[in-house]
Amino acid sequence: MSYPGFLLFLNVKFFLTQYAFLGVNSYFYKKRNMKIIIINGPNLNLLGKREPEVYGSRSFEDYFETLKHRFPSMQLSYYQSNIEGELINKIQETGFTYDGIILNAGAYTHTSIGIADAIKAITAPVVEVHISNTFSRETYRHQSFISPVAAGVIIGFGLKSYDLALQSLLK
C-alpha cells in the first residue's frame, strides 16, 4: 500500500520538473528573442575598401549576414551613418525599445559628448565596439567619451568584436 505515496511523489516531481522546465525555457526564450541594433558611425560604410590592413577586406553588410546566421533567434538590425546627429537620433529612437545597442561610433568616439549624453539618457545597455585596437594607433584615438557611459567595451578583435558584443548582451 505504499504505491499511492510513490505515485504522489512522482506526480509532484513531474509537476515541479515541468514548471522548472517552463521557467528555464521562458528565460532562454527572452534571451534568444532580444532586439539588438548595431549602429556604425563614420567611414564604417567603407569596410572592405578602406585600409584593409587595419580593418580587413570584408564589408560590414557581408559580415552582418554572418551574424544573423550565427544568432538566428535574435532580432538583429543594422544602421550606419556618417552624420553625428543621425547617430544620436538612432540611439534615442531605439534606446528605450531595444534590448541592447552595439555601437561603433568610429571617430566620434573621441570627440562626441553628444553621443555620450544620448547613451546616458536611454535605458538599453550599450556595448562600445572597435574593430582595431585603438590603443595601438594614434594617441588621439586613446580617449573615448563613450567608454565611461557604456555597459562594456570590446576593442581590437576585428569584425569578431561585434560577435563578442552580442555574446556579452546574452549574459
DRENMARLUM-631990 format. One record per residue (C-alpha): residue number from 1; x, y, z. Coordinates in steps of 0.5 Angstrom, whole numbers. Example, Ala and Ser with C-alpha at 12.3 -4.5 7.8 and 13.67 -1.06 7.14 Angstrom:
2
<k 1; c1 25; c2 -9; c3 16>;
<k 2; c1 27; c2 -2; c3 14>;
END
This chain:
171
<k 1; c1 0; c2 0; c3 0>;
<k 2; c1 6; c2 5; c3 -1>;
<k 3; c1 4; c2 6; c3 -8>;
<k 4; c1 0; c2 12; c3 -7>;
<k 5; c1 5; c2 16; c3 -4>;
<k 6; c1 10; c2 14; c3 -9>;
<k 7; c1 5; c2 16; c3 -15>;
<k 8; c1 4; c2 22; c3 -11>;
<k 9; c1 12; c2 24; c3 -11>;
<k 10; c1 12; c2 22; c3 -18>;
<k 11; c1 7; c2 27; c3 -20>;
<k 12; c1 10; c2 32; c3 -15>;
<k 13; c1 16; c2 31; c3 -18>;
<k 14; c1 13; c2 31; c3 -25>;
<k 15; c1 10; c2 38; c3 -24>;
<k 16; c1 16; c2 41; c3 -21>;
<k 17; c1 20; c2 39; c3 -27>;
<k 18; c1 15; c2 41; c3 -32>;
<k 19; c1 15; c2 48; c3 -29>;
<k 20; c1 22; c2 49; c3 -28>;
<k 21; c1 23; c2 47; c3 -35>;
<k 22; c1 18; c2 52; c3 -37>;
<k 23; c1 22; c2 57; c3 -33>;
<k 24; c1 28; c2 56; c3 -36>;
<k 25; c1 25; c2 56; c3 -43>;
<k 26; c1 22; c2 63; c3 -42>;
<k 27; c1 29; c2 65; c3 -39>;
<k 28; c1 32; c2 63; c3 -45>;
<k 29; c1 26; c2 65; c3 -50>;
<k 30; c1 27; c2 72; c3 -47>;
<k 31; c1 35; c2 72; c3 -48>;
<k 32; c1 34; c2 69; c3 -55>;
<k 33; c1 29; c2 74; c3 -58>;
<k 34; c1 33; c2 80; c3 -56>;
<k 35; c1 32; c2 86; c3 -60>;
<k 36; c1 39; c2 89; c3 -62>;
<k 37; c1 41; c2 94; c3 -66>;
<k 38; c1 48; c2 95; c3 -69>;
<k 39; c1 50; c2 102; c3 -70>;
<k 40; c1 56; c2 104; c3 -74>;
<k 41; c1 59; c2 111; c3 -75>;
<k 42; c1 63; c2 115; c3 -80>;
<k 43; c1 67; c2 111; c3 -85>;
<k 44; c1 65; c2 104; c3 -83>;
<k 45; c1 61; c2 104; c3 -89>;
<k 46; c1 67; c2 103; c3 -93>;
<k 47; c1 69; c2 97; c3 -89>;
<k 48; c1 73; c2 92; c3 -94>;
<k 49; c1 75; c2 98; c3 -98>;
<k 50; c1 78; c2 103; c3 -93>;
<k 51; c1 85; c2 101; c3 -90>;
<k 52; c1 84; c2 93; c3 -91>;
<k 53; c1 91; c2 92; c3 -87>;
<k 54; c1 87; c2 96; c3 -81>;
<k 55; c1 80; c2 94; c3 -82>;
<k 56; c1 80; c2 88; c3 -86>;
<k 57; c1 78; c2 86; c3 -93>;
<k 58; c1 70; c2 84; c3 -91>;
<k 59; c1 65; c2 89; c3 -92>;
<k 60; c1 60; c2 90; c3 -86>;
<k 61; c1 54; c2 88; c3 -90>;
<k 62; c1 57; c2 81; c3 -91>;
<k 63; c1 59; c2 80; c3 -84>;
<k 64; c1 52; c2 82; c3 -82>;
<k 65; c1 49; c2 77; c3 -85>;
<k 66; c1 54; c2 72; c3 -82>;
<k 67; c1 52; c2 75; c3 -75>;
<k 68; c1 45; c2 74; c3 -77>;
<k 69; c1 46; c2 66; c3 -78>;
<k 70; c1 50; c2 66; c3 -72>;
<k 71; c1 45; c2 69; c3 -68>;
<k 72; c1 39; c2 66; c3 -71>;
<k 73; c1 34; c2 67; c3 -66>;
<k 74; c1 36; c2 75; c3 -64>;
<k 75; c1 33; c2 80; c3 -68>;
<k 76; c1 39; c2 84; c3 -71>;
<k 77; c1 38; c2 90; c3 -74>;
<k 78; c1 44; c2 95; c3 -77>;
<k 79; c1 44; c2 102; c3 -78>;
<k 80; c1 50; c2 106; c3 -81>;
<k 81; c1 51; c2 114; c3 -81>;
<k 82; c1 57; c2 119; c3 -82>;
<k 83; c1 53; c2 124; c3 -79>;
<k 84; c1 53; c2 125; c3 -71>;
<k 85; c1 46; c2 128; c3 -71>;
<k 86; c1 43; c2 122; c3 -74>;
<k 87; c1 47; c2 117; c3 -70>;
<k 88; c1 44; c2 121; c3 -64>;
<k 89; c1 37; c2 120; c3 -67>;
<k 90; c1 38; c2 113; c3 -68>;
<k 91; c1 41; c2 112; c3 -61>;
<k 92; c1 35; c2 116; c3 -58>;
<k 93; c1 30; c2 112; c3 -62>;
<k 94; c1 32; c2 105; c3 -60>;
<k 95; c1 35; c2 106; c3 -53>;
<k 96; c1 28; c2 105; c3 -50>;
<k 97; c1 25; c2 100; c3 -54>;
<k 98; c1 31; c2 95; c3 -56>;
<k 99; c1 35; c2 90; c3 -51>;
<k 100; c1 41; c2 93; c3 -53>;
<k 101; c1 46; c2 97; c3 -57>;
<k 102; c1 52; c2 95; c3 -60>;
<k 103; c1 56; c2 102; c3 -62>;
<k 104; c1 62; c2 103; c3 -66>;
<k 105; c1 62; c2 111; c3 -67>;
<k 106; c1 68; c2 111; c3 -71>;
<k 107; c1 72; c2 118; c3 -70>;
<k 108; c1 66; c2 121; c3 -66>;
<k 109; c1 68; c2 116; c3 -60>;
<k 110; c1 74; c2 121; c3 -59>;
<k 111; c1 70; c2 127; c3 -60>;
<k 112; c1 63; c2 127; c3 -59>;
<k 113; c1 60; c2 129; c3 -52>;
<k 114; c1 53; c2 129; c3 -55>;
<k 115; c1 53; c2 121; c3 -57>;
<k 116; c1 56; c2 120; c3 -49>;
<k 117; c1 50; c2 124; c3 -47>;
<k 118; c1 45; c2 120; c3 -51>;
<k 119; c1 47; c2 114; c3 -48>;
<k 120; c1 47; c2 117; c3 -41>;
<k 121; c1 39; c2 119; c3 -43>;
<k 122; c1 37; c2 112; c3 -45>;
<k 123; c1 35; c2 105; c3 -42>;
<k 124; c1 38; c2 100; c3 -46>;
<k 125; c1 45; c2 98; c3 -45>;
<k 126; c1 51; c2 100; c3 -50>;
<k 127; c1 57; c2 96; c3 -52>;
<k 128; c1 62; c2 100; c3 -55>;
<k 129; c1 66; c2 96; c3 -60>;
<k 130; c1 72; c2 98; c3 -64>;
<k 131; c1 75; c2 93; c3 -70>;
<k 132; c1 82; c2 96; c3 -69>;
<k 133; c1 86; c2 96; c3 -62>;
<k 134; c1 85; c2 104; c3 -62>;
<k 135; c1 91; c2 104; c3 -56>;
<k 136; c1 96; c2 101; c3 -61>;
<k 137; c1 94; c2 107; c3 -66>;
<k 138; c1 95; c2 115; c3 -66>;
<k 139; c1 95; c2 118; c3 -59>;
<k 140; c1 88; c2 122; c3 -60>;
<k 141; c1 85; c2 115; c3 -61>;
<k 142; c1 86; c2 113; c3 -54>;
<k 143; c1 81; c2 118; c3 -51>;
<k 144; c1 74; c2 115; c3 -51>;
<k 145; c1 68; c2 120; c3 -49>;
<k 146; c1 63; c2 113; c3 -50>;
<k 147; c1 67; c2 108; c3 -45>;
<k 148; c1 65; c2 112; c3 -39>;
<k 149; c1 58; c2 111; c3 -40>;
<k 150; c1 58; c2 104; c3 -44>;
<k 151; c1 56; c2 98; c3 -41>;
<k 152; c1 62; c2 95; c3 -44>;
<k 153; c1 68; c2 96; c3 -49>;
<k 154; c1 71; c2 91; c3 -54>;
<k 155; c1 77; c2 93; c3 -58>;
<k 156; c1 82; c2 90; c3 -63>;
<k 157; c1 79; c2 83; c3 -65>;
<k 158; c1 77; c2 85; c3 -72>;
<k 159; c1 70; c2 84; c3 -74>;
<k 160; c1 69; c2 79; c3 -69>;
<k 161; c1 69; c2 85; c3 -64>;
<k 162; c1 61; c2 85; c3 -66>;
<k 163; c1 60; c2 78; c3 -65>;
<k 164; c1 63; c2 78; c3 -58>;
<k 165; c1 59; c2 84; c3 -56>;
<k 166; c1 53; c2 80; c3 -58>;
<k 167; c1 55; c2 75; c3 -53>;
<k 168; c1 56; c2 80; c3 -48>;
<k 169; c1 49; c2 82; c3 -48>;
<k 170; c1 47; c2 75; c3 -47>;
<k 171; c1 50; c2 74; c3 -41>;
END
